[in-house]
């Protein structure tokens, strides 16, 4: 096994810098296009040798042709490799991992298909990035592979899509822009869609169905990991209700059900324990609109929570996503027109203590408001986030955590140029206001 040990030292023997696995899947095709764009734009020093991997040669060829067409090229050229690989065939996964420095894994739901890829990468000295929004998978991989990945000098980084790069990096951005000590942040997500509406491919729906059905096991897993509690610094952030009227936005908000809070917490724990940085408390919410939207959402939500508890209910939810989500999730996924008309804004309200103020005493005396905004979250912003995370991993190697392991995005990329790279690609971080002390 020549490719063991330090990924860096024996990197030249590997034919590819990165491989997109699951390239012909619904999300994978957009990731391929984004990698092709990064390669063409010369975002990597010395060009990018990359490959696509999946089960069907025909489908992989079709994806490369589509990407070339979308970039206005005749073809993507011979520098793009084609690897046949199946998630249920460990030998093919190992062969893929041995040929690259980094795997971009687009095959979900990750709770069913994620681990074999992580295992193959760690065993064969390749790093691995995924776009999972499934806390149980992300934290399960930490428990099982963190030590081994550290030994091998490789990085396994989950949740590098819309879940949870905007939130995780947004909290760090807000912290870095506040003069003083940031102690608490709340984020509010608004998704705007055009006349065509918006929808999401049912792969995400499946992950939600299985995730909510399995909350108990997530609690057990966290007990097993035995996380050190993250200390509360400054005033304790108030938890808001399940539904509240938001004065800032003049609409109703609910807690965000994705992985953002758990991912940010992992990053903050790492930055506190390893780098002695002040941990930031975090709450995530989503704006849902007026009363009409709220009533529809409540009906759908109650029905979902009732059905998800029973295997027969879960089968129904998975079979008829469109019906049970009021058209929000479909088996076909969004059309190009829907994607073009959709965008997101995540607004962060931070509070903290001015320079020279002791965060352990008194009330927070400084505030800041920042935002991350970008294109359609699922299939435009997610590939951008994933590919820029990959570029940062390959290009900013000196700024990564000193040892390999299983990390969250904030822990991995806090010292890299990831935010600058995202800004250039249309996922934009900015300061909205810095009220005075």
Buried (B, 14 or more C-beta within 10 A) or exposed (E): EEBBBEBEEBBEEBBBBBBBBBBBBBBBBBBBBBBBBBBBEEBBEEEBBBBBBBBEEEBBEEBBEBBBEBBEEEEBEEEBBBBBBBBEEEEBBBBBBBBBBBBBBBBBBBBBBBBBBBBBBBBBBBBBBBBBBBBBBBBBBBBBBBBBBBBBBBBBBBBBBBBBBBBBBBBBBBBEBBEBBBBBBBBBBBBEBBEBBBBBBBBBBBBBBBBBBBEEEBEEBBEEEEBEEBEEBBBEBEEBEEBEEBEEBEBBBBBBBBBBBBBBBBBBBBBBEEEEBBBBBBBBBBBBBEEEEBEEBBEBBEBBEEBBEEEEBBEBBBEEBBEBBEEBBBEEBBEEEBBBBBBBBBBBBBBBBBEEBEBEEEEBEBBBBBBBBBBBBBBBBBBBBBBBBBBBBBBBBEBBBEEBBBBBBBBBBBEBBBBEBBBEBEBBBEBEEBEEE
